[in-house]
Amino acid sequence: MNAALERLLGALPMLLFNIALIISAMSTLDSTLSSSAKLVAIDMKATAATVRNGRLIMLGFMLLGLLMVFIGNKDLFSAVAVSGTASMYLAPVIFFSLWGNFRNIPVWSYLAAFVFAFSGALLYFLESSGHTALLGETHKYTKLLWISLSVLLSGCATFALGALLSRPTEQALPYSGLD
């Protein structure tokens, strides 16, 4: 695709385009790595919050990402699809907790929605990189559509079930005989 774009646009526009992509990628990496260090050291309290530990956490996440490049698909769109599918665990949170104002969602509903989303992302990664063909020989974006719908519906069903099972029960009023 790059060769076709270079023939259409010329060398200078492609050079500028690639420079813009590199700057954008570096900005994304910077915020991702600093967020991962904060998540592990400060939010999860898995280690002491020091600069050294933050840098080690960032290094670990970079090595995991590099490993994914070597064992998986090098397609940028697949990477975006995997991360987007993994982040779909937030959809039920938005629908039920923020928009629906449900405050009684149990922790297991959050965990189940996360497991569904992470499993969907892993399944799409394996399918799009050719490691499995569990979903048949359909196009990878058709697979992504079905996986995303499944993740969304299962996460919302988990939240609905959690809200239903944990709703406050009305306490019986004493019988006054005036009914």
N, CA, C and O atoms as a DFTB+ gen file, in Angstrom:
716 C
 N C O
     1  1       0.815      -1.186       0.000
     2  2       0.000       0.000       0.000
     3  2       0.867       1.261       0.000
     4  3       0.538       2.248      -0.658
     5  1       1.969       1.220       0.738
     6  2       2.857       2.393       0.770
     7  2       3.414       2.714      -0.613
     8  3       3.534       3.881      -0.986
     9  1       3.751       1.676      -1.369
    10  2       4.292       1.913      -2.710
    11  2       3.241       2.559      -3.610
    12  3       3.557       3.464      -4.382
    13  1       2.004       2.103      -3.515
    14  2       0.926       2.689      -4.321
    15  2       0.682       4.144      -3.931
    16  3       0.490       4.996      -4.798
    17  1       0.689       4.430      -2.633
    18  2       0.495       5.811      -2.182
    19  2       1.644       6.705      -2.629
    20  3       1.430       7.865      -2.979
    21  1       2.856       6.172      -2.618
    22  2       3.997       6.977      -3.050
    23  2       3.900       7.294      -4.543
    24  3       4.248       8.397      -4.967
    25  1       3.428       6.328      -5.344
    26  2       3.242       6.597      -6.774
    27  2       2.169       7.660      -6.988
    28  3       2.294       8.497      -7.881
    29  1       1.117       7.630      -6.175
    30  2       0.027       8.592      -6.332
    31  2       0.398       9.985      -5.813
    32  3       0.101      10.991      -6.458
    33  1       1.046      10.039      -4.645
    34  2       1.290      11.322      -3.984
    35  2       2.678      11.894      -4.222
    36  3       2.861      13.112      -4.235
    37  1       3.653      11.017      -4.410
    38  2       5.028      11.470      -4.555
    39  2       5.821      11.198      -3.286
    40  3       5.263      10.831      -2.252
    41  1       7.121      11.382      -3.385
    42  2       8.018      11.036      -2.281
    43  2       7.897      12.003      -1.092
    44  3       7.851      11.560       0.055
    45  1       7.847      13.300      -1.350
    46  2       7.808      14.275      -0.255
    47  2       6.534      14.157       0.592
    48  3       6.636      14.125       1.818
    49  1       5.335      14.091      -0.012
    50  2       4.146      13.920       0.822
    51  2       4.177      12.624       1.645
    52  3       3.707      12.596       2.782
    53  1       4.734      11.554       1.063
    54  2       4.826      10.296       1.815
    55  2       5.822      10.411       2.964
    56  3       5.605       9.836       4.030
    57  1       6.899      11.140       2.759
    58  2       7.853      11.363       3.832
    59  2       7.194      12.126       4.979
    60  3       7.336      11.748       6.142
    61  1       6.481      13.189       4.655
    62  2       5.780      13.965       5.679
    63  2       4.707      13.129       6.378
    64  3       4.531      13.230       7.592
    65  1       4.002      12.315       5.618
    66  2       2.983      11.425       6.172
    67  2       3.614      10.440       7.159
    68  3       3.080      10.225       8.247
    69  1       4.730       9.851       6.790
    70  2       5.404       8.888       7.669
    71  2       5.964       9.562       8.913
    72  3       5.934       8.972       9.993
    73  1       6.470      10.772       8.788
    74  2       6.944      11.513       9.963
    75  2       5.783      11.771      10.921
    76  3       5.922      11.617      12.134
    77  1       4.635      12.166      10.365
    78  2       3.451      12.400      11.205
    79  2       3.016      11.113      11.904
    80  3       2.620      11.148      13.070
    81  1       3.085       9.985      11.210
    82  2       2.728       8.707      11.829
    83  2       3.681       8.349      12.971
    84  3       3.247       7.856      14.012
    85  1       4.958       8.593      12.780
    86  2       5.937       8.289      13.827
    87  2       5.702       9.171      15.050
    88  3       5.742       8.682      16.179
    89  1       5.458      10.453      14.841
    90  2       5.185      11.361      15.970
    91  2       3.920      10.928      16.698
    92  3       3.885      10.925      17.928
    93  1       2.892      10.566      15.959
    94  2       1.647      10.104      16.568
    95  2       1.870       8.814      17.358
    96  3       1.354       8.666      18.466
    97  1       2.628       7.892      16.798
    98  2       2.904       6.629      17.489
    99  2       3.693       6.863      18.771
   100  3       3.418       6.228      19.789
   101  1       4.663       7.759      18.734
   102  2       5.469       8.042      19.932
   103  2       4.608       8.671      21.028
   104  3       4.765       8.349      22.205
   105  1       3.710       9.557      20.643
   106  2       2.813      10.178      21.616
   107  2       1.905       9.129      22.259
   108  3       1.681       9.147      23.469
   109  1       1.387       8.219      21.438
   110  2       0.527       7.158      21.950
   111  2       1.302       6.235      22.870
   112  3       0.803       5.857      23.930
   113  1       2.511       5.868      22.481
   114  2       3.336       4.999      23.324
   115  2       3.656       5.657      24.655
   116  3       3.610       5.009      25.701
   117  1       3.977       6.929      24.618
   118  2       4.305       7.653      25.843
   119  2       3.150       7.604      26.836
   120  3       3.349       7.281      28.007
   121  1       1.952       7.923      26.376
   122  2       0.817       7.937      27.302
   123  2       0.430       6.527      27.729
   124  3       0.011       6.325      28.869
   125  1       0.562       5.553      26.842
   126  2       0.233       4.171      27.191
   127  2       1.187       3.644      28.248
   128  3       0.756       3.040      29.231
   129  1       2.467       3.865      28.056
   130  2       3.447       3.348      29.007
   131  2       3.354       4.044      30.359
   132  3       3.470       3.391      31.396
   133  1       3.151       5.343      30.365
   134  2       3.021       6.031      31.655
   135  2       1.733       5.614      32.365
   136  3       1.710       5.508      33.591
   137  1       0.675       5.381      31.614
   138  2      -0.580       4.914      32.214
   139  2      -0.421       3.516      32.781
   140  3      -0.949       3.218      33.852
   141  1       0.296       2.657      32.077
   142  2       0.489       1.296      32.588
   143  2       1.322       1.302      33.860
   144  3       1.044       0.537      34.783
   145  1       2.334       2.152      33.921
   146  2       3.146       2.247      35.135
   147  2       2.312       2.771      36.302
   148  3       2.420       2.268      37.420
   149  1       1.486       3.772      36.044
   150  2       0.612       4.303      37.096
   151  2      -0.378       3.244      37.563
   152  3      -0.611       3.088      38.761
   153  1      -0.960       2.515      36.611
   154  2      -1.931       1.479      36.956
   155  2      -1.312       0.423      37.870
   156  3      -1.897       0.069      38.894
   157  1      -0.147      -0.073      37.510
   158  2       0.478      -1.157      38.274
   159  2       1.020      -0.658      39.604
   160  3       0.782      -1.286      40.636
   161  1       1.741       0.453      39.605
   162  2       2.421       0.907      40.821
   163  2       1.511       1.667      41.767
   164  3       1.582       1.459      42.978
   165  1       0.670       2.528      41.258
   166  2      -0.127       3.403      42.135
   167  2      -1.535       2.841      42.352
   168  3      -1.968       2.665      43.491
   169  1      -2.246       2.560      41.257
   170  2      -3.635       2.114      41.396
   171  2      -3.741       0.702      41.962
   172  3      -4.529       0.457      42.876
   173  1      -2.945      -0.235      41.420
   174  2      -3.015      -1.618      41.888
   175  2      -2.111      -1.871      43.093
   176  3      -2.239      -2.894      43.767
   177  1      -1.208      -0.947      43.358
   178  2      -0.257      -1.063      44.467
   179  2       0.526      -2.387      44.424
   180  3       0.790      -2.999      45.459
   181  1       0.890      -2.812      43.204
   182  2       1.628      -4.056      43.033
   183  2       3.104      -3.906      43.384
   184  3       3.790      -4.897      43.632
   185  1       3.590      -2.674      43.406
   186  2       4.986      -2.406      43.743
   187  2       5.070      -0.977      44.281
   188  3       4.126      -0.195      44.173
   189  1       6.207      -0.667      44.853
   190  2       6.394       0.693      45.367
   191  2       6.414       1.687      44.206
   192  3       6.955       1.402      43.137
   193  1       5.825       2.843      44.431
   194  2       5.746       3.873      43.395
   195  2       7.042       4.673      43.363
   196  3       7.139       5.751      43.950
   197  1       8.039       4.124      42.666
   198  2       9.311       4.821      42.484
   199  2       9.555       4.994      40.989
   200  3       8.936       4.314      40.171
   201  1      10.440       5.887      40.643
   202  2      10.782       6.108      39.238
   203  2      11.368       4.832      38.641
   204  3      11.042       4.455      37.515
   205  1      12.235       4.172      39.405
   206  2      12.865       2.926      38.919
   207  2      11.808       1.867      38.608
   208  3      11.841       1.249      37.545
   209  1      10.876       1.660      39.531
   210  2       9.828       0.666      39.307
   211  2       8.932       1.050      38.131
   212  3       8.508       0.187      37.362
   213  1       8.648       2.334      37.993
   214  2       7.858       2.790      36.857
   215  2       8.538       2.482      35.542
   216  3       7.902       2.046      34.583
   217  1       9.839       2.715      35.508
   218  2      10.589       2.425      34.277
   219  2      10.631       0.928      33.997
   220  3      10.545       0.511      32.842
   221  1      10.763       0.113      35.046
   222  2      10.766      -1.342      34.858
   223  2       9.404      -1.840      34.362
   224  3       9.335      -2.737      33.521
   225  1       8.339      -1.263      34.881
   226  2       6.998      -1.633      34.414
   227  2       6.837      -1.257      32.948
   228  3       6.303      -2.035      32.158
   229  1       7.301      -0.058      32.584
   230  2       7.224       0.365      31.187
   231  2       8.022      -0.580      30.292
   232  3       7.567      -0.936      29.206
   233  1       9.200      -0.984      30.739
   234  2      10.025      -1.912      29.975
   235  2       9.299      -3.240      29.795
   236  3       9.319      -3.819      28.709
   237  1       8.660      -3.720      30.853
   238  2       7.905      -4.971      30.759
   239  2       6.779      -4.889      29.742
   240  3       6.577      -5.817      28.958
   241  1       6.044      -3.783      29.752
   242  2       4.966      -3.622      28.783
   243  2       5.511      -3.494      27.360
   244  3       4.894      -3.993      26.419
   245  1       6.657      -2.832      27.191
   246  2       7.250      -2.734      25.857
   247  2       7.671      -4.106      25.353
   248  3       7.468      -4.426      24.182
   249  1       8.254      -4.918      26.226
   250  2       8.680      -6.254      25.822
   251  2       7.480      -7.141      25.480
   252  3       7.537      -7.932      24.539
   253  1       6.399      -7.008      26.243
   254  2       5.183      -7.765      25.913
   255  2       4.629      -7.338      24.551
   256  3       4.199      -8.179      23.762
   257  1       4.641      -6.040      24.280
   258  2       4.187      -5.556      22.980
   259  2       5.071      -6.050      21.854
   260  3       4.579      -6.418      20.787
   261  1       6.373      -6.061      22.087
   262  2       7.309      -6.561      21.081
   263  2       7.078      -8.045      20.826
   264  3       7.154      -8.505      19.686
   265  1       6.801      -8.780      21.876
   266  2       6.501     -10.206      21.732
   267  2       5.268     -10.404      20.855
   268  3       5.235     -11.311      20.023
   269  1       4.256      -9.558      21.039
   270  2       3.043      -9.660      20.220
   271  2       3.338      -9.410      18.743
   272  3       2.695     -10.004      17.877
   273  1       4.290      -8.548      18.450
   274  2       4.660      -8.295      17.058
   275  2       5.283      -9.541      16.445
   276  3       5.020      -9.861      15.286
   277  1       6.113     -10.250      17.218
   278  2       6.801     -11.419      16.676
   279  2       5.909     -12.647      16.578
   280  3       6.118     -13.484      15.700
   281  1       4.913     -12.778      17.462
   282  2       4.066     -13.974      17.394
   283  2       2.727     -13.711      16.723
   284  3       1.944     -14.639      16.521
   285  1       2.457     -12.469      16.379
   286  2       1.125     -12.163      15.863
   287  2       1.139     -11.426      14.555
   288  3       2.080     -11.503      13.765
   289  1       0.081     -10.724      14.363
   290  2      -0.176      -9.989      13.141
   291  2       0.482      -8.608      13.222
   292  3       0.385      -7.931      14.245
   293  1       1.143      -8.199      12.154
   294  2       1.813      -6.903      12.139
   295  2       0.922      -5.819      11.537
   296  3       1.400      -4.729      11.224
   297  1      -0.352      -6.108      11.375
   298  2      -1.304      -5.184      10.775
   299  2      -1.780      -4.181      11.822
   300  3      -2.296      -4.571      12.870
   301  1      -1.608      -2.894      11.542
   302  2      -1.992      -1.841      12.476
   303  2      -3.486      -1.877      12.768
   304  3      -3.897      -1.648      13.905
   305  1      -4.292      -2.156      11.771
   306  2      -5.736      -2.182      11.974
   307  2      -6.156      -3.314      12.903
   308  3      -7.097      -3.166      13.682
   309  1      -5.459      -4.442      12.821
   310  2      -5.744      -5.550      13.737
   311  2      -5.376      -5.168      15.167
   312  3      -6.078      -5.539      16.108
   313  1      -4.289      -4.435      15.335
   314  2      -3.894      -4.001      16.674
   315  2      -4.954      -3.077      17.271
   316  3      -5.291      -3.190      18.449
   317  1      -5.470      -2.176      16.464
   318  2      -6.524      -1.271      16.924
   319  2      -7.790      -2.067      17.246
   320  3      -8.469      -1.786      18.233
   321  1      -8.102      -3.056      16.414
   322  2      -9.299      -3.876      16.644
   323  2      -9.168      -4.683      17.933
   324  3     -10.138      -4.816      18.680
   325  1      -7.985      -5.218      18.199
   326  2      -7.777      -5.994      19.430
   327  2      -7.939      -5.094      20.649
   328  3      -8.633      -5.461      21.597
   329  1      -7.310      -3.927      20.639
   330  2      -7.424      -3.036      21.799
   331  2      -8.844      -2.492      21.933
   332  3      -9.334      -2.311      23.048
   333  1      -9.508      -2.231      20.808
   334  2     -10.892      -1.765      20.866
   335  2     -11.824      -2.823      21.422
   336  3     -12.730      -2.509      22.195
   337  1     -11.613      -4.073      21.038
   338  2     -12.436      -5.167      21.562
   339  2     -12.189      -5.342      23.052
   340  3     -13.130      -5.565      23.813
   341  1     -10.947      -5.245      23.473
   342  2     -10.636      -5.378      24.903
   343  2     -11.277      -4.262      25.715
   344  3     -11.681      -4.481      26.857
   345  1     -11.373      -3.082      25.146
   346  2     -11.944      -1.957      25.898
   347  2     -13.469      -1.969      25.909
   348  3     -14.085      -1.109      26.540
   349  1     -14.083      -2.921      25.228
   350  2     -15.549      -2.986      25.201
   351  2     -16.141      -3.370      26.551
   352  3     -17.359      -3.314      26.719
   353  1     -15.311      -3.760      27.518
   354  2     -15.852      -4.038      28.852
   355  2     -16.398      -2.758      29.489
   356  3     -17.159      -2.820      30.454
   357  1     -16.015      -1.615      28.958
   358  2     -16.511      -0.348      29.496
   359  2     -17.920      -0.008      29.021
   360  3     -18.588       0.819      29.641
   361  1     -18.388      -0.627      27.932
   362  2     -19.720      -0.304      27.404
   363  2     -20.825      -0.562      28.430
   364  3     -21.659       0.322      28.630
   365  1     -20.879      -1.734      29.099
   366  2     -21.930      -1.917      30.105
   367  2     -21.806      -0.951      31.282
   368  3     -22.808      -0.556      31.878
   369  1     -20.585      -0.580      31.607
   370  2     -20.386       0.393      32.687
   371  2     -21.058       1.711      32.302
   372  3     -21.751       2.321      33.117
   373  1     -20.854       2.140      31.076
   374  2     -21.458       3.388      30.607
   375  2     -22.982       3.252      30.543
   376  3     -23.711       4.117      31.029
   377  1     -23.451       2.160      29.939
   378  2     -24.898       1.976      29.771
   379  2     -25.630       1.882      31.107
   380  3     -26.649       2.544      31.303
   381  1     -25.123       1.073      32.015
   382  2     -25.841       0.798      33.251
   383  2     -25.493       1.777      34.373
   384  3     -26.381       2.347      35.006
   385  1     -24.195       1.965      34.613
   386  2     -23.784       2.765      35.771
   387  2     -23.896       4.265      35.518
   388  3     -24.364       5.002      36.386
   389  1     -23.476       4.723      34.349
   390  2     -23.498       6.161      34.085
   391  2     -24.847       6.628      33.556
   392  3     -25.464       7.530      34.122
   393  1     -25.306       6.005      32.459
   394  2     -26.558       6.443      31.858
   395  2     -27.772       5.920      32.609
   396  3     -28.743       6.652      32.802
   397  1     -27.729       4.644      33.040
   398  2     -28.875       4.038      33.711
   399  2     -28.960       4.332      35.192
   400  3     -29.971       4.047      35.834
   401  1     -27.889       4.908      35.737
   402  2     -27.824       5.289      37.149
   403  2     -28.014       4.101      38.103
   404  3     -28.528       4.267      39.210
   405  1     -27.598       2.903      37.672
   406  2     -27.620       1.741      38.553
   407  2     -26.397       1.808      39.459
   408  3     -25.271       1.902      38.971
   409  1     -26.599       1.763      40.738
   410  2     -25.493       1.840      41.684
   411  2     -25.269       0.512      42.416
   412  3     -24.400       0.416      43.283
   413  1     -26.039      -0.487      42.069
   414  2     -25.971      -1.748      42.787
   415  2     -25.376      -2.877      41.945
   416  3     -25.687      -4.045      42.178
   417  1     -24.545      -2.555      40.994
   418  2     -23.930      -3.572      40.149
   419  2     -22.847      -4.285      40.960
   420  3     -21.933      -3.632      41.465
   421  1     -22.930      -5.607      41.093
   422  2     -21.923      -6.331      41.882
   423  2     -20.581      -6.424      41.155
   424  3     -20.508      -6.283      39.934
   425  1     -19.541      -6.659      41.918
   426  2     -18.186      -6.729      41.366
   427  2     -18.072      -7.852      40.348
   428  3     -17.367      -7.704      39.350
   429  1     -18.750      -8.975      40.578
   430  2     -18.630     -10.089      39.638
   431  2     -19.125      -9.703      38.241
   432  3     -18.642     -10.255      37.252
   433  1     -20.064      -8.780      38.139
   434  2     -20.536      -8.329      36.833
   435  2     -19.430      -7.577      36.090
   436  3     -19.241      -7.759      34.888
   437  1     -18.708      -6.736      36.820
   438  2     -17.581      -6.016      36.223
   439  2     -16.504      -7.003      35.760
   440  3     -15.976      -6.889      34.654
   441  1     -16.193      -7.966      36.618
   442  2     -15.155      -8.945      36.282
   443  2     -15.571      -9.803      35.090
   444  3     -14.759     -10.074      34.205
   445  1     -16.824     -10.227      35.066
   446  2     -17.305     -11.050      33.947
   447  2     -17.254     -10.255      32.645
   448  3     -16.831     -10.785      31.617
   449  1     -17.675      -8.999      32.672
   450  2     -17.627      -8.169      31.461
   451  2     -16.186      -8.011      30.976
   452  3     -15.924      -8.030      29.773
   453  1     -15.257      -7.857      31.916
   454  2     -13.848      -7.751      31.550
   455  2     -13.349      -9.048      30.931
   456  3     -12.647      -9.021      29.921
   457  1     -13.704     -10.183      31.525
   458  2     -13.266     -11.480      30.993
   459  2     -13.831     -11.702      29.591
   460  3     -13.119     -12.177      28.706
   461  1     -15.101     -11.361      29.383
   462  2     -15.688     -11.493      28.045
   463  2     -14.933     -10.627      27.037
   464  3     -14.618     -11.088      25.940
   465  1     -14.644      -9.385      27.397
   466  2     -13.962      -8.471      26.478
   467  2     -12.532      -8.927      26.199
   468  3     -12.088      -8.917      25.051
   469  1     -11.819      -9.324      27.238
   470  2     -10.441      -9.774      27.049
   471  2     -10.412     -11.052      26.215
   472  3      -9.553     -11.210      25.348
   473  1     -11.348     -11.962      26.474
   474  2     -11.421     -13.204      25.695
   475  2     -11.742     -12.909      24.232
   476  3     -11.178     -13.535      23.334
   477  1     -12.642     -11.963      23.990
   478  2     -12.964     -11.578      22.619
   479  2     -11.768     -10.980      21.907
   480  3     -11.527     -11.269      20.735
   481  1     -11.015     -10.143      22.614
   482  2      -9.810      -9.550      22.019
   483  2      -8.779     -10.625      21.697
   484  3      -8.154     -10.602      20.637
   485  1      -8.609     -11.565      22.619
   486  2      -7.660     -12.659      22.389
   487  2      -8.108     -13.521      21.210
   488  3      -7.289     -13.905      20.374
   489  1      -9.398     -13.821      21.142
   490  2      -9.920     -14.614      20.025
   491  2      -9.701     -13.889      18.699
   492  3      -9.286     -14.510      17.720
   493  1      -9.975     -12.588      18.654
   494  2      -9.757     -11.858      17.409
   495  2      -8.276     -11.829      17.036
   496  3      -7.926     -11.969      15.864
   497  1      -7.410     -11.648      18.030
   498  2      -5.964     -11.659      17.762
   499  2      -5.564     -12.990      17.134
   500  3      -4.845     -13.018      16.135
   501  1      -6.027     -14.085      17.716
   502  2      -5.664     -15.413      17.206
   503  2      -6.251     -15.654      15.814
   504  3      -5.596     -16.240      14.952
   505  1      -7.482     -15.203      15.599
   506  2      -8.129     -15.391      14.302
   507  2      -7.487     -14.526      13.217
   508  3      -7.208     -15.014      12.122
   509  1      -7.252     -13.255      13.511
   510  2      -6.737     -12.348      12.483
   511  2      -5.281     -12.620      12.139
   512  3      -4.833     -12.297      11.039
   513  1      -4.543     -13.208      13.062
   514  2      -3.137     -13.506      12.778
   515  2      -2.955     -14.906      12.200
   516  3      -1.834     -15.313      11.897
   517  1      -4.065     -15.652      12.044
   518  2      -3.984     -16.956      11.401
   519  2      -3.607     -18.104      12.320
   520  3      -3.351     -19.208      11.842
   521  1      -3.566     -17.875      13.624
   522  2      -3.218     -18.961      14.554
   523  2      -4.357     -19.953      14.722
   524  3      -4.114     -21.131      14.984
   525  1      -5.598     -19.497      14.577
   526  2      -6.758     -20.377      14.683
   527  2      -7.748     -20.031      13.575
   528  3      -7.665     -18.978      12.943
   529  1      -8.681     -20.948      13.365
   530  2      -9.791     -20.694      12.435
   531  2     -11.076     -21.198      13.088
   532  3     -11.894     -21.860      12.450
   533  1     -11.235     -20.876      14.360
   534  2     -12.400     -21.331      15.112
   535  2     -13.700     -20.757      14.572
   536  3     -14.755     -21.378      14.697
   537  1     -13.629     -19.578      13.975
   538  2     -14.824     -18.919      13.464
   539  2     -15.024     -19.147      11.971
   540  3     -15.829     -18.464      11.337
   541  1     -14.303     -20.094      11.417
   542  2     -14.470     -20.428      10.006
   543  2     -13.571     -19.614       9.088
   544  3     -12.611     -18.977       9.522
   545  1     -13.908     -19.655       7.830
   546  2     -13.098     -19.009       6.798
   547  2     -13.685     -17.682       6.345
   548  3     -13.482     -17.285       5.198
   549  1     -14.399     -16.996       7.204
   550  2     -14.975     -15.706       6.829
   551  2     -13.926     -14.615       6.938
   552  3     -12.862     -14.826       7.519
   553  1     -14.221     -13.459       6.386
   554  2     -13.306     -12.324       6.431
   555  2     -13.066     -11.912       7.880
   556  3     -13.941     -12.058       8.733
   557  1     -11.868     -11.394       8.143
   558  2     -11.529     -11.063       9.529
   559  2     -12.417      -9.967      10.111
   560  3     -12.635      -9.943      11.322
   561  1     -12.930      -9.069       9.291
   562  2     -13.798      -8.022       9.830
   563  2     -15.210      -8.541      10.106
   564  3     -15.917      -7.995      10.953
   565  1     -15.616      -9.578       9.405
   566  2     -16.872     -10.246       9.753
   567  2     -16.723     -10.923      11.107
   568  3     -17.621     -10.869      11.947
   569  1     -15.575     -11.560      11.305
   570  2     -15.286     -12.167      12.609
   571  2     -15.278     -11.108      13.701
   572  3     -15.819     -11.322      14.785
   573  1     -14.665      -9.966      13.413
   574  2     -14.613      -8.880      14.395
   575  2     -16.012      -8.399      14.751
   576  3     -16.296      -8.127      15.917
   577  1     -16.883      -8.294      13.764
   578  2     -18.252      -7.865      14.023
   579  2     -18.952      -8.839      14.968
   580  3     -19.575      -8.410      15.940
   581  1     -18.861     -10.132      14.702
   582  2     -19.534     -11.126      15.543
   583  2     -18.922     -11.190      16.934
   584  3     -19.640     -11.341      17.922
   585  1     -17.610     -11.078      17.018
   586  2     -16.956     -11.078      18.326
   587  2     -17.383      -9.841      19.119
   588  3     -17.700      -9.943      20.304
   589  1     -17.393      -8.678      18.470
   590  2     -17.769      -7.441      19.161
   591  2     -19.215      -7.482      19.638
   592  3     -19.511      -7.072      20.760
   593  1     -20.107      -7.970      18.800
   594  2     -21.509      -8.098      19.217
   595  2     -21.649      -9.054      20.403
   596  3     -22.406      -8.791      21.337
   597  1     -20.917     -10.158      20.355
   598  2     -20.963     -11.129      21.452
   599  2     -20.427     -10.534      22.751
   600  3     -21.005     -10.736      23.818
   601  1     -19.335      -9.809      22.655
   602  2     -18.756      -9.169      23.844
   603  2     -19.726      -8.141      24.406
   604  3     -19.950      -8.094      25.615
   605  1     -20.297      -7.328      23.546
   606  2     -21.234      -6.297      23.986
   607  2     -22.475      -6.905      24.633
   608  3     -22.878      -6.478      25.714
   609  1     -23.077      -7.885      23.990
   610  2     -24.295      -8.498      24.522
   611  2     -24.037      -9.280      25.811
   612  3     -24.834      -9.211      26.746
   613  1     -22.935     -10.018      25.866
   614  2     -22.643     -10.786      27.084
   615  2     -22.298      -9.859      28.239
   616  3     -22.700     -10.122      29.373
   617  1     -21.569      -8.790      27.984
   618  2     -21.263      -7.825      29.049
   619  2     -22.516      -7.150      29.574
   620  3     -22.692      -7.007      30.784
   621  1     -23.393      -6.731      28.658
   622  2     -24.650      -6.082      29.077
   623  2     -25.562      -7.068      29.806
   624  3     -26.217      -6.700      30.781
   625  1     -25.608      -8.323      29.338
   626  2     -26.424      -9.334      30.019
   627  2     -25.902      -9.594      31.434
   628  3     -26.680      -9.783      32.368
   629  1     -24.588      -9.599      31.576
   630  2     -23.993      -9.795      32.893
   631  2     -24.356      -8.646      33.830
   632  3     -24.669      -8.867      35.000
   633  1     -24.314      -7.431      33.317
   634  2     -24.677      -6.273      34.141
   635  2     -26.163      -6.291      34.483
   636  3     -26.549      -5.989      35.612
   637  1     -26.992      -6.646      33.506
   638  2     -28.436      -6.701      33.766
   639  2     -28.755      -7.760      34.812
   640  3     -29.565      -7.528      35.710
   641  1     -28.119      -8.923      34.696
   642  2     -28.330      -9.978      35.683
   643  2     -27.826      -9.550      37.053
   644  3     -28.488      -9.791      38.063
   645  1     -26.670      -8.925      37.093
   646  2     -26.134      -8.440      38.369
   647  2     -27.031      -7.400      39.007
   648  3     -27.248      -7.426      40.218
   649  1     -27.556      -6.482      38.205
   650  2     -28.459      -5.458      38.734
   651  2     -29.751      -6.084      39.232
   652  3     -30.294      -5.669      40.256
   653  1     -30.243      -7.086      38.507
   654  2     -31.488      -7.749      38.894
   655  2     -31.324      -8.535      40.192
   656  3     -32.188      -8.490      41.067
   657  1     -30.217      -9.249      40.309
   658  2     -30.004     -10.087      41.494
   659  2     -29.635      -9.289      42.740
   660  3     -29.844      -9.759      43.858
   661  1     -29.100      -8.115      42.563
   662  2     -28.663      -7.349      43.732
   663  2     -29.519      -6.127      44.008
   664  3     -29.130      -5.265      44.796
   665  1     -30.684      -6.039      43.369
   666  2     -31.528      -4.874      43.629
   667  2     -32.039      -4.954      45.063
   668  3     -32.299      -6.042      45.577
   669  1     -32.178      -3.814      45.693
   670  2     -32.631      -3.820      47.086
   671  2     -34.068      -4.329      47.181
   672  3     -34.944      -3.938      46.409
   673  1     -34.275      -5.199      48.136
   674  2     -35.626      -5.727      48.335
   675  2     -36.408      -4.763      49.203
   676  3     -35.869      -4.163      50.133
   677  1     -37.666      -4.625      48.893
   678  2     -38.509      -3.745      49.684
   679  2     -38.831      -4.436      50.999
   680  3     -39.249      -5.593      51.030
   681  1     -38.632      -3.721      52.048
   682  2     -38.920      -4.291      53.358
   683  2     -40.430      -4.227      53.592
   684  3     -41.091      -3.243      53.257
   685  1     -40.951      -5.301      54.174
   686  2     -42.378      -5.359      54.425
   687  2     -42.754      -4.362      55.516
   688  3     -42.114      -4.272      56.564
   689  1     -43.789      -3.637      55.232
   690  2     -44.296      -2.687      56.223
   691  2     -45.172      -3.434      57.231
   692  3     -45.846      -4.401      56.874
   693  1     -45.163      -3.002      58.446
   694  2     -46.020      -3.679      59.426
   695  2     -47.483      -3.533      59.029
   696  3     -47.891      -2.486      58.525
   697  1     -48.269      -4.573      59.255
   698  2     -49.691      -4.589      58.910
   699  2     -50.437      -3.719      59.897
   700  3     -50.353      -3.907      61.111
   701  1     -51.177      -2.752      59.346
   702  2     -51.898      -1.839      60.234
   703  2     -53.371      -2.186      60.377
   704  3     -54.067      -1.625      61.224
   705  1     -53.849      -3.118      59.543
   706  2     -55.253      -3.503      59.608
   707  2     -56.160      -2.521      58.878
   708  3     -57.374      -2.720      58.845
   709  1     -55.592      -1.456      58.288
   710  2     -56.414      -0.435      57.624
   711  2     -56.458      -0.652      56.094
   712  3     -57.046       0.162      55.381
   713  1     -55.857      -1.714      55.593
   714  2     -55.824      -1.933      54.158
   715  2     -57.162      -2.262      53.707
   716  3     -57.374      -2.490      52.516
